Amino acid sequence: MNTKLYNLLKTDAESRKARALFTLDLMSERAVGIGDHSTKDFYDNAKDALAELATANDELETLDKFASDNYD
């Protein structure tokens, strides 16, 4: 894989992971994460953040494996 493409994909996944972690932190530790949301909105937002975190982690693991398989 081209290094620039690898770096682009990795940076994108890291950014989405950081955003998801921040969202989960706000929702679980700080009242600002709750705001005027209903319980359903809160739950849906938490599930969305968790799904984004899982996806980003999977992508990072896949990129690392792909890179090690192709560059070793």
Secondary structure, DSSP 8 states (H G I E B T S, - for coil): --HHHHHHHHHHHHHHHHHHHHHHHHHHH-GGGTTT--HHHHHHHHHHHHHHHHHHHHHHHHHHHHHHHHH-
